[in-house]
Amino acid sequence: MGMNSRIEAAIAQAVAVGQGRGAVPQRLSSALGYATAPGGARIRPTILTSVALACGDDQPKLTDAAASALELIHCASLVHDDLPCFDDADTRRGKPSVHKAYSEPLAVLTGDSLIVLAFEILARQSGLAPDRVAQMILILSQRTGMPGGICAGQGWESEAEIDLSAYHQAKTGALFIAATQMGAVAAGQEAEPWFELGARIGEAFQVADDLRDALYDADTLGKPVGQDDLHGRPNAVTLLGVQGAISRLKDILGGAIASIPSCRGEAQLADMVRRYAERLTPVAPNVAASRSNV
């Protein structure tokens, strides 16, 4: 089974646990599937699985549980981000956002249910390696809530003054840090050496997202554009210009490759980061030059 198929199968199995059987609220059950499939690029679980493979992947069931749990948290964050009290977005991944398709109350419950389900999926693997599972639950908790998780990232947007570095690391970097650290722990390795790789990939993703938000249209992205300007958020393109943001992106990704800890799959991980570098860079140089004042 290829990595993409492996990840999709793990996510589908996890969602099926949450949807239940028999007498359950059917619309909420349906919304769980709607919010998680078809997925986007599945970047976070792909990074997690790639790190686990690079470290030996001696407990594949742990890796699959970690990958699916991480993606459930990410999908939950998207459902909540799209709500009228936050981005008020009508579309996500090219289709109506959950609150448009199912209602605001069901969107809130969908996001909440996916968060709880993520931790259930991890806990269900406790019999395999309880120490590893406990550590992964701790990592995912810290990168989801306060003070250093994606909830903190959203919280910074309500502050009068924003610490840009802390904002970006919490809003975008947190789940990438979780990806690299959980992948290592799933394979029996220490988490701490993998922090920098996750942080750098997260920073690169944020810069790339800023570029896409500034340069792409809604049809291309599958979601509303210009959200940073609309909500007055910090943006790398505003601060650095298009060319400056692209240069910054390349510098960050170079640092990410250099930060990969020594492991049996180090070369393969470096190749993965390079491939993502190509995918993340959202504009060709000639397009960027023509839009350098955006």
C-alpha positions in Angstrom: 0.0 0.0 0.0 1.4 3.4 -1.0 1.7 6.2 1.6 -1.3 8.2 0.4 -3.5 5.1 0.4 -2.3 4.2 3.9 -3.1 7.6 5.2 -6.5 7.8 3.6 -7.4 4.3 5.0 -6.3 5.3 8.5 -8.4 8.5 8.4 -11.5 6.7 7.0 -11.2 4.1 9.8 -10.9 6.8 12.4 -13.9 8.7 11.1 -15.9 5.5 11.1 -15.3 5.1 14.8 -16.7 8.5 15.4 -19.7 8.0 13.1 -20.8 4.9 15.1 -23.5 2.5 14.2 -27.2 2.2 15.0 -29.0 5.0 16.9 -26.8 8.1 16.4 -27.6 11.6 15.2 -27.4 11.0 11.5 -26.7 14.6 10.3 -23.8 15.0 12.7 -22.5 11.6 11.7 -22.6 12.7 8.1 -20.9 16.0 8.8 -17.9 14.1 10.3 -17.3 12.5 6.9 -18.1 15.7 5.0 -15.5 17.6 7.0 -12.7 15.1 6.5 -13.2 13.8 2.9 -12.2 14.4 0.3 -9.1 15.7 2.0 -6.7 18.3 1.0 -3.0 17.5 0.5 -2.8 15.6 3.8 0.5 17.3 4.3 0.6 16.9 8.1 0.0 13.2 8.2 2.3 12.7 5.3 5.1 14.4 7.2 4.3 12.4 10.3 4.4 9.1 8.4 7.5 10.0 6.5 9.3 10.8 9.8 8.1 7.5 11.3 9.4 5.6 8.3 12.7 7.4 8.5 13.0 6.3 12.1 12.1 2.6 11.4 8.3 2.5 11.7 8.4 -0.5 14.0 4.8 0.0 15.1 2.8 0.9 12.0 -0.5 0.9 13.9 0.8 3.6 16.1 1.9 5.6 13.1 -1.4 5.3 11.4 -3.3 6.2 14.6 -1.0 9.3 15.1 -1.4 10.3 11.4 -5.2 10.1 11.5 -5.5 11.8 14.9 -3.4 14.7 13.6 -5.5 15.1 10.5 -8.7 15.0 12.5 -7.4 17.9 14.6 -6.5 19.8 11.5 -9.9 19.2 9.9 -11.6 20.3 13.1 -9.6 23.6 13.0 -10.8 24.2 9.5 -14.4 23.7 10.4 -14.1 26.1 13.3 -12.0 28.6 11.3 -14.8 28.9 8.7 -17.5 29.8 11.2 -19.0 33.3 11.0 -17.4 34.2 14.3 -13.9 33.7 12.7 -13.4 33.8 8.9 -17.1 33.5 7.9 -16.0 31.5 4.9 -18.6 30.0 2.6 -16.3 27.4 0.9 -13.6 25.0 1.9 -11.7 22.6 -0.4 -13.9 23.6 -3.3 -17.3 22.9 -1.6 -19.6 24.6 0.9 -18.0 24.9 4.3 -19.6 22.7 7.0 -21.6 25.5 8.6 -23.1 26.3 5.1 -23.8 22.6 4.3 -25.1 21.6 7.8 -25.8 24.7 9.9 -23.7 26.5 12.5 -24.7 24.4 15.5 -23.7 21.2 13.6 -20.4 22.8 12.5 -19.5 23.6 16.1 -20.4 20.0 17.1 -18.5 18.6 14.2 -15.3 20.4 15.1 -15.7 19.4 18.8 -16.4 15.8 17.9 -13.3 15.6 15.6 -11.1 16.9 18.4 -12.3 14.4 20.9 -12.2 11.6 18.4 -8.5 12.4 17.6 -7.6 11.6 21.2 -9.8 8.5 21.3 -8.0 7.1 18.3 -4.7 7.5 20.0 -5.9 6.1 23.3 -7.2 3.0 21.6 -3.6 2.1 20.8 -2.4 2.2 24.4 -2.1 -1.6 24.5 0.6 -1.6 21.9 3.0 0.9 23.5 1.5 2.8 26.4 4.6 5.1 26.9 4.6 6.2 23.3 0.8 6.7 23.2 1.0 8.8 26.3 3.7 11.0 24.9 1.9 11.4 21.6 -1.3 12.4 23.4 0.7 15.0 25.4 2.3 16.4 22.2 -1.0 16.7 20.4 -2.6 18.3 23.4 0.1 20.9 23.7 -0.1 21.7 19.9 -3.9 21.9 19.9 -4.8 24.0 23.0 -3.2 26.7 25.1 -0.6 28.1 25.5 1.3 26.9 22.4 -1.3 25.2 20.1 -3.6 26.2 17.3 -6.2 27.6 19.8 -3.5 30.0 21.0 -2.8 30.9 17.3 -6.5 31.8 16.8 -6.4 33.7 20.2 -3.6 36.0 19.1 -6.0 37.5 16.5 -8.1 39.0 19.3 -5.1 40.7 20.9 -4.4 44.4 20.4 -0.7 43.7 19.7 0.5 40.5 18.1 3.8 38.7 18.7 4.3 37.7 15.0 6.7 34.8 15.7 4.5 33.4 18.5 1.4 33.9 16.4 2.8 32.0 13.4 4.3 29.2 15.4 1.0 28.6 17.2 -1.4 29.2 14.3 0.5 27.3 11.6 3.7 25.7 13.1 2.0 23.9 15.9 0.6 21.0 14.0 3.8 20.6 11.9 5.8 20.4 15.1 3.3 17.8 16.2 3.7 15.9 12.9 7.5 15.6 13.2 7.5 14.9 16.9 4.7 12.4 16.9 6.2 10.6 13.9 9.4 10.1 15.8 7.7 9.0 19.0 5.5 6.5 17.1 8.7 4.9 15.9 10.3 4.9 19.4 12.5 7.9 19.1 12.9 11.0 21.2 10.6 14.0 20.3 12.8 17.0 21.1 15.3 16.6 18.3 12.4 16.9 15.8 11.0 20.2 17.0 13.1 22.4 14.7 12.2 20.5 11.5 8.5 20.8 12.3 8.8 24.5 13.3 10.7 25.3 10.0 8.2 23.5 7.8 5.4 25.2 9.6 7.0 28.6 9.0 7.5 27.8 5.4 3.9 26.7 5.0 2.7 30.0 6.6 4.8 32.1 4.1 3.5 30.0 1.2 0.0 30.4 2.4 0.5 34.2 2.6 1.7 34.1 -1.0 -1.3 32.1 -2.1 -3.7 34.3 -0.3 -2.3 37.3 -2.1 -1.8 35.9 -5.6 -4.4 33.2 -6.2 -8.1 33.5 -6.9 -10.9 31.7 -4.9 -11.5 29.1 -7.6 -7.8 28.1 -7.6 -7.6 27.9 -3.8 -11.0 26.3 -3.2 -11.6 28.9 -0.4 -12.0 32.7 -0.1 -8.9 34.8 -0.8 -7.7 38.1 0.6 -8.6 37.0 4.2 -5.4 38.4 5.7 -6.2 41.9 4.4 -9.8 41.6 5.3 -9.1 40.7 8.9 -6.0 42.8 9.4 -3.7 39.9 10.0 0.1 39.9 9.6 1.2 38.7 6.2 4.6 37.9 4.8 3.8 39.5 1.4 2.7 42.7 3.1 5.9 42.8 5.1 8.4 41.5 2.4 6.8 41.8 -1.0 6.3 38.8 -3.3 9.9 38.3 -4.2 11.0 38.8 -0.6 8.5 36.3 0.6 9.6 33.7 -2.0 13.3 34.3 -1.0 12.3 33.9 2.7 10.4 30.7 1.8 13.5 29.2 0.1 15.7 30.1 3.1 13.4 28.5 5.6 13.1 25.3 3.6 16.9 25.1 3.3 17.1 25.4 7.0 14.5 22.7 7.4 16.6 20.2 5.4 19.7 21.1 7.5 17.8 20.5 10.7 16.8 16.9 10.0 18.2 14.7 12.8 20.4 11.8 12.0 18.3 8.8 11.2 18.3 5.9 8.8 15.9 7.7 6.4 17.6 11.1 6.5 18.2 11.3 2.8 14.6 10.3 2.0 13.3 13.0 4.4 15.5 15.6 2.7 14.0 14.6 -0.6 10.5 14.9 0.9 11.2 18.4 2.1 12.6 19.4 -1.4 9.4 18.0 -3.0 7.3 20.0 -0.7 9.4 23.1 -1.5 8.4 22.8 -5.1 4.7 22.3 -4.2 4.7 25.1 -1.6 6.2 27.8 -3.9 2.9 29.1 -5.3 4.2 31.2 -8.2 6.8 30.9 -10.9 9.5 33.6 -10.8 8.2 35.4 -13.9 4.7 35.6 -12.4 6.1 36.8 -9.1 8.1 39.5 -10.9 5.1 40.8 -12.7 3.1 41.0 -9.4 5.9 42.2 -7.1 3.7 45.1 -5.9 0.8 43.0 -4.8 
